[in-house]
């Protein structure tokens, strides 16, 4: 019951007042506090008060019916118009042939072209799927580096229980989470066109001011025109610098007896470097499109082959129009469907059913960080960090 009240209060005002915060803590000082903290979600709340789960396209591969007749996440909606159009073309060609106008042709040349179409379509699908899995691996590296950075920073400075030590650990965790949040927003810019520089609910007021400052400087000294995508993708690199500076501040913030060795500091820098390397890998995938000449050639040959298919099949089967229409329907679905699968997987960041729920997975990282803060500095520090992230998200609901 106490935790349910906590959720309702957070939905109304994410930044808890001190009185309510104390009341919530009294009910959570039990052995299951960690489990309660891990149940927190940040991006928003459903209307019925329950919390959002990670968006995953779930299906049962062992159930043929659920796979064959599932519409959500499939390409049926995109491919169906082409299937129907090709069936109409088949009927028109058969009708005209029955009235003395024969547009059919021998299928020999079409058979040779089928090999070329198959190679282009299947090869493109394979390359796109490789890029899709590479993007997921880079995302996993982002989440792993963020988690590990906070864990190791807490472990190295755990002996310093002073207020400055707790503040330093909380600042490292806060900068790491804001870096992750901004990275997720940058990856989705192509889908929602939401500029990071103009949204304090993404990075918070302080970090947003830093991003705006860096953006103005970059534009002032730019060597050429930069698109909005370019500007948004460079935002996480600025926050990575801020995180490195925060790590270096341990030399002043931590107690003399608990300051860790410069080699340990370099170990933390290694996690930041791993993070930026993974993000630059994602930038490489986003900014390196599939070669246009290959896409153009594949699509040109595909459309020509698919929509001339009725002319070849009706050459020997003119009296069986509906049989040919059935064949044309499913052949069109197969080849056009593979092309649309490639188009769907080429940009896996957004809100489509087959896209990664990178924000939902990032929120799991937030929760793991809260648990680490709780185990190192106690409940006060964990709640303060959690409320900071909730306050950042609240700016979006307020606007």
C-alpha positions in Angstrom: 0.0 0.0 0.0 2.8 2.4 0.8 4.5 1.7 -2.5 1.1 2.2 -4.3 0.8 5.6 -2.7 4.4 6.4 -3.8 3.5 5.7 -7.4 0.3 7.8 -7.3 2.2 10.7 -5.7 5.0 10.4 -8.4 2.4 10.5 -11.1 1.0 13.8 -9.7 4.3 15.4 -8.9 7.5 13.5 -9.7 9.6 15.6 -7.3 8.5 14.4 -3.9 8.3 16.9 -1.0 10.3 16.2 2.1 7.3 15.2 4.1 6.0 12.7 1.6 9.5 11.4 1.0 9.9 10.7 4.7 6.5 9.0 4.8 7.4 6.8 1.9 10.8 5.9 3.4 9.2 4.6 6.6 7.2 2.1 4.6 10.2 1.0 2.5 12.8 0.4 5.2 12.5 -3.4 4.8 14.5 -6.2 3.3 12.6 -5.8 0.0 13.7 -2.2 -0.6 15.9 -3.2 -3.5 13.1 -5.1 -5.2 10.8 -2.0 -4.7 13.4 0.3 -6.2 13.9 -2.0 -9.2 10.2 -1.8 -9.9 10.4 2.0 -10.7 9.8 3.1 -14.2 10.5 6.7 -15.5 9.3 7.5 -18.9 5.7 7.8 -17.9 2.7 6.2 -16.3 -0.3 4.5 -17.9 -3.7 6.0 -17.3 -4.7 3.2 -15.0 -1.8 3.9 -12.7 0.3 0.9 -13.7 3.8 1.3 -14.9 5.0 0.9 -18.5 6.9 -2.2 -19.5 9.6 -2.5 -22.1 8.1 -2.6 -25.6 8.9 -5.9 -27.2 7.2 -7.6 -30.1 6.2 -10.9 -28.5 5.0 -13.9 -30.4 5.1 -17.7 -30.0 7.4 -19.2 -32.7 6.0 -22.7 -32.0 2.4 -21.6 -32.8 1.9 -21.5 -36.6 -1.4 -19.8 -36.3 -0.1 -16.9 -34.1 2.7 -16.3 -36.6 0.8 -16.6 -39.8 -2.2 -14.5 -38.8 -0.5 -11.8 -36.7 -0.9 -8.4 -38.3 1.1 -6.2 -35.7 4.7 -6.0 -36.7 4.2 -7.7 -40.0 4.6 -6.2 -43.5 1.1 -7.1 -44.6 -0.1 -3.6 -44.3 2.6 -2.3 -46.7 2.6 -5.2 -49.1 -1.1 -5.9 -49.5 -1.7 -3.0 -52.0 1.0 -4.3 -54.3 -0.5 -7.8 -54.1 -4.0 -6.6 -55.0 -2.6 -4.4 -57.8 -0.7 -7.3 -59.3 -3.8 -9.5 -59.1 -5.8 -6.8 -60.9 -3.2 -6.6 -63.6 -3.4 -10.4 -64.0 -7.1 -10.2 -64.4 -6.9 -7.4 -66.9 -4.3 -9.1 -69.0 -6.3 -12.4 -69.0 -9.5 -10.5 -70.0 -7.8 -8.7 -72.9 -6.3 -11.9 -74.1 -9.7 -13.5 -74.1 -10.9 -10.6 -76.4 -8.0 -10.9 -78.9 -5.5 -8.6 -77.3 -2.5 -10.7 -76.3 0.2 -9.0 -74.2 1.7 -12.1 -72.7 5.3 -13.2 -73.5 7.4 -16.3 -73.1 8.8 -16.7 -69.6 12.4 -17.6 -70.6 13.9 -14.1 -70.0 11.8 -13.7 -66.9 13.4 -16.9 -65.4 16.9 -15.5 -65.9 15.8 -12.2 -64.3 14.4 -14.0 -61.4 17.9 -15.1 -60.3 19.1 -11.5 -60.4 16.1 -10.3 -58.4 16.5 -13.1 -55.8 20.2 -12.3 -55.4 19.7 -8.5 -55.0 16.7 -8.8 -52.6 18.1 -11.6 -50.4 21.6 -10.0 -50.3 20.2 -6.6 -49.3 18.1 -8.3 -46.5 21.1 -10.1 -45.2 23.2 -6.9 -45.1 20.5 -4.9 -43.4 20.0 -7.6 -40.8 23.7 -7.6 -40.0 23.5 -3.8 -39.5 20.4 -4.4 -37.3 22.3 -6.8 -35.0 25.3 -4.6 -35.0 23.2 -1.7 -33.7 21.8 -3.9 -30.9 25.3 -4.9 -29.9 26.4 -1.2 -29.7 23.3 -0.5 -27.6 24.2 -3.3 -25.2 27.7 -1.9 -24.9 26.3 1.5 -24.0 24.1 0.1 -21.2 27.0 -2.1 -19.9 29.5 0.8 -19.8 27.0 3.0 -18.0 26.2 0.4 -15.4 29.9 -0.6 -14.9 31.0 3.0 -14.5 28.7 3.7 -11.6 29.4 0.4 -9.9 33.2 0.8 -10.1 33.0 4.4 -9.0 31.0 3.5 -6.0 33.2 0.6 -5.1 36.4 2.6 -5.3 35.1 5.5 -3.2 32.8 3.5 -0.8 35.0 4.1 2.2 34.4 7.8 2.0 31.1 8.3 3.9 31.3 12.0 4.1 28.7 14.3 2.5 31.2 15.3 -0.2 31.9 11.7 -1.0 28.2 10.9 -1.3 27.7 14.0 -3.4 30.6 13.0 -5.8 29.2 9.5 -6.3 25.7 10.9 -6.9 27.0 13.5 -9.4 28.9 10.7 -11.3 25.7 8.6 -11.4 23.6 11.7 -12.4 26.0 12.7 -15.3 26.1 9.1 -16.5 22.3 8.7 -16.6 21.9 12.1 -18.3 24.5 11.0 -20.9 22.5 7.9 -21.5 19.2 9.7 -21.7 20.6 12.2 -24.2 22.1 9.4 -26.3 18.8 7.7 -26.6 17.1 11.0 -27.6 19.8 11.6 -30.2 19.3 8.1 -31.7 15.6 8.8 -32.1 16.0 12.2 -33.8 15.3 10.8 -37.3 12.0 9.4 -36.1 10.6 12.2 -33.9 12.7 15.2 -35.1 12.9 16.5 -31.5 15.9 18.7 -31.0 17.9 18.0 -27.8 19.0 21.5 -27.5 15.5 22.8 -27.1 14.2 20.2 -24.6 15.3 20.5 -21.0 13.2 17.4 -20.2 15.8 15.3 -21.9 19.0 16.6 -20.3 17.9 18.7 -17.4 18.4 22.5 -17.0 22.1 22.5 -16.2 23.1 20.0 -18.8 20.8 21.6 -21.3 22.6 25.0 -20.8 25.9 23.2 -21.4 24.6 21.7 -24.6 23.3 25.0 -25.9 26.6 26.6 -25.1 28.6 24.0 -27.0 26.2 24.1 -29.9 26.6 27.9 -30.3 30.4 27.5 -30.2 30.4 24.7 -32.7 28.2 26.7 -35.1 30.4 29.7 -34.7 33.6 27.8 -35.7 32.0 25.3 -38.1 33.8 24.5 -41.3 30.5 24.0 -43.2 26.8 23.6 -42.9 25.7 21.0 -40.3 22.2 19.3 -40.3 20.1 19.0 -37.2 20.9 15.3 -37.2 24.6 16.1 -37.1 24.1 18.6 -34.2 22.0 16.1 -32.2 24.5 13.2 -32.6 27.4 15.3 -31.3 25.5 16.2 -28.1 26.5 13.0 -26.1 30.2 13.7 -26.8 29.9 17.0 -24.9 28.3 15.3 -21.9 31.0 12.6 -22.0 33.5 15.4 -21.4 31.4 16.7 -18.5 31.4 13.2 -17.1 35.2 12.9 -17.3 35.6 16.2 -15.5 33.3 15.0 -12.8 35.4 11.9 -12.4 38.6 14.0 -12.1 36.9 16.1 -9.4 37.4 13.2 -6.9 40.8 14.6 -6.3 39.2 17.6 -4.5 35.9 16.1 -3.4 37.0 12.9 -1.7 38.8 12.7 1.6 42.6 12.6 1.4 42.7 9.1 2.8 40.1 7.7 0.4 41.1 9.3 -2.9 41.9 6.5 -5.3 45.0 6.0 -7.4 45.3 7.7 -10.8 45.4 4.2 -12.4 41.9 3.6 -10.9 40.8 6.9 -12.3 42.0 5.8 -15.7 39.9 2.6 -15.2 36.8 4.8 -14.9 37.9 6.8 -18.0 38.0 3.4 -19.8 34.3 2.9 -19.2 33.6 6.4 -20.6 35.8 5.6 -23.6 33.9 2.3 -24.2 30.7 4.2 -24.0 31.8 6.8 -26.6 33.2 4.1 -28.8 29.9 2.3 -28.8 28.0 5.5 -29.5 30.3 6.4 -32.4 29.6 2.9 -33.8 25.9 3.8 -33.7 26.7 7.1 -35.4 28.5 5.1 -38.1 25.4 3.0 -38.8 23.0 6.0 -38.8 25.1 8.2 -41.1 26.2 5.4 -43.5 23.2 4.5 -45.6 22.9 1.5 -47.7 24.6 2.3 -51.1 22.1 4.2 -53.2 23.1 2.7 -56.6 22.5 -0.8 -55.2 19.2 0.2 -53.7 18.1 1.9 -56.9 19.1 -1.1 -59.1 17.5 -3.7 -56.8 14.2 -1.8 -56.5 14.0 -1.1 -60.3 14.6 -4.7 -61.3 12.3 -5.9 -58.5 9.4 -3.7 -59.6 9.8 -4.5 -63.2 10.0 -8.3 -62.6 7.1 -8.4 -60.1 4.7 -6.4 -62.2 5.5 -8.2 -65.5 5.1 -11.6 -63.8 1.4 -11.9 -64.9 2.4 -11.5 -68.6 4.7 -14.6 -68.3 2.5 -16.8 -66.2 -0.6 -16.2 -68.3 1.3 -17.2 -71.5 0.7 -20.9 -70.8 -2.1 -20.6 -68.2 -4.5 -18.2 -69.8 -7.5 -20.4 -69.2 -6.7 -20.6 -65.4 -6.9 -17.0 -64.4 -7.7 -17.4 -60.7 -4.9 -20.0 -60.3 -2.4 -17.5 -61.8 -3.8 -14.7 -59.6 -3.2 -16.8 -56.5 0.4 -17.5 -57.6 1.0 -13.8 -58.4 -0.5 -12.7 -55.0 1.9 -14.8 -53.0 5.0 -14.3 -55.2 4.4 -10.5 -54.9 4.0 -10.8 -51.2 7.3 -12.8 -50.9 9.5 -10.4 -53.0 8.0 -7.1 -52.0 7.7 -8.3 -48.4 11.5 -8.9 -48.2 12.1 -5.4 -49.5 9.9 -3.9 -46.9 11.6 -6.0 -44.2 14.8 -4.4 -45.2 13.3 -1.0 -45.1 11.8 -1.7 -41.7 15.1 -2.9 -40.1 17.2 -0.2 -41.7 16.2 2.3 -39.0 15.6 0.4 -35.7 15.3 3.5 -33.6 11.8 4.9 -33.2 8.3 3.7 -32.2 7.6 1.1 -34.8 6.8 -2.4 -33.5 10.1 -3.9 -34.7 12.2 -1.0 -33.4 14.4 -1.3 -30.3 12.8 0.1 -27.2 16.0 1.8 -26.3 14.4 4.2 -23.8 12.8 1.3 -21.9 16.1 -0.6 -21.7 17.8 2.6 -20.6 15.3 3.0 -17.8 16.4 -0.5 -16.6 19.9 0.9 -16.3 18.5 3.8 -14.3 17.0 1.4 -11.8 20.2 -0.7 -11.5 22.1 2.5 -10.8 19.5 3.4 -8.0 20.1 0.0 -6.4 23.9 0.6 -6.5 23.4 4.0 -4.9 21.2 2.5 -2.3 23.7 -0.2 -1.4 26.6 2.3 -1.2 25.1 5.4 0.3 21.7 4.4 1.6 18.2 5.3 0.7 18.5 9.1 0.9 21.0 9.2 -1.9 19.1 6.7 -4.1 15.8 8.6 -3.7 17.5 12.0 -4.4 18.9 10.6 -7.7 15.6 9.0 -8.6 13.7 12.3 -7.9 16.2 14.2 -10.0 15.5 12.0 -13.0 11.7 12.2 -12.3 11.9 16.0 -12.2 13.7 16.0 -15.6 10.9 13.8 -17.1 8.2 16.0 -15.5 9.3 19.0 -17.6 8.0 17.2 -20.6 4.6 16.6 -19.0 4.5 20.2 -17.8 5.2 21.6 -21.3 
